[in-house]
Amino acid sequence: MSGIARTADPMTSTDVTTFFDRYASALGGSDLDALADAYAYPSLAVTRSGRQAIGAPDETRSFFRANGERYRAQGITGVRIVDVRATYDEDGLWIGFADLENLDPDGQV
C-alpha cells in the first residue's frame, strides 16, 4: 500500500500510524476512491484467506465494493486496525502487516 508519498526515506512510526488511520477510515466509510488511492500498482493483496494480484485502481474498487456489501449485511459497520508490524522499508517500498477488527454499529468487536 502506498497512500503515503513515496520517498527514499524510511517511514517513521508516525507515517505508518497516519497511513493506517486513513485506511481504517476509508474502510469504515466504504470510500472506494480513497482505498484505491492507498495502493501502488501493480500490488499484491494478502489476507488470511488468500492472495490476489491487483493491477489497477478499478480492481481495488471492485474488490472493496463486493466485500463492503457482504460486511454490511453481517452488521459490520467499521474497522479498527491493531498490531501494525512494518516488515520491510527500502527505497520507498514499504511492506507491513496489521490485524483488522470488525466493529458493529456500537464500535464493539
N, C-alpha and C positions, 0 to 999 in steps of 0.2 A: 504494500500500500504506500502511496506517496502523497497524501494530502498536505504534506509539508513540503515547502520548496526544496528541491534537490540542491545540495551543495556538496563540496568535498569535505566539509567539516563534519565531525561526528555529531550525532544527535545527542542532546542532553536529556536528562530525565524530564525536564520541563517540556521540551519539544514533544517527547513521547506522550506525556500526560495530556498535553493540549490536543495532540492528534486524536487520541482515543476518546477524549471528552467530546470532540466534534463528531467522531464516528458514532459514538453511542447516541448522541442527539439525532443524527441523521437516521440511524436505525429505528429509534423510538418514534420518530416523526414520519417515517416512510418517505424521506426526502431522497428520491431516486437519483436526482442530479448530483446532490452532494455525495452520495455513496459512489456514484460512477466517477466523480472527480477525485475520490480518495485513492484510487488505484492508478498505477502506472501500467501501461500496456506494451507488450503482452504481459499478463500476470498469471500466476498460479494460485488459485484459492485452495486452501487445505482445511478440511474440517474433520471431525471425528468420523464422519460417515463417508469420507472420500475426498477426492480432489478433482478440480476442473480447471482446464486451461481457459483463460479469458482473453480474447483477442481485441475487444473493442468496448467502449462505454455502453453501447446498446445491449450487449450481452450481460453486463453487470446490472443494468436497469431491469432487464427481463428476469434475471435470477432473483433479485430482491423483490420485485413486484409479486412473483408467484409465491415466494416464501412469506412475504408480508401478509398476504391474504390468508395463508394457512395458519400463521401465528395468531392473527386477529381472531380467526374462527375458534381458536383454542383459548381465547381470553387473555392473550399476551399483548400488552399494550406498550411496553417499554423494555429497555435493556440496561443493565449495569455491567460495565467492564471491570474485571478484577484480575489480580495476579498477572500484571503485564511483565513479560520477560523478553527483553531485547537479546537476540542471539547473534546478530551479525550487523556490523555497521562499517561499511567500507566504500569509499569513493562515491558517496551519495546514495548507495543502496542500503536499505535497512530492512532486515527481516526480524520479525518478532512473533511471539505467541501471547495470547491472552485468553482468559476464560470469560464467557458472557453468561450473565444470569438473566433469565427471562423474568419480567415483572408483570404482575397483574395490575388492574387499574388503581389499587391501593398502594402500589410500589413494593409489594411483597413478592418474594421469590416463590 
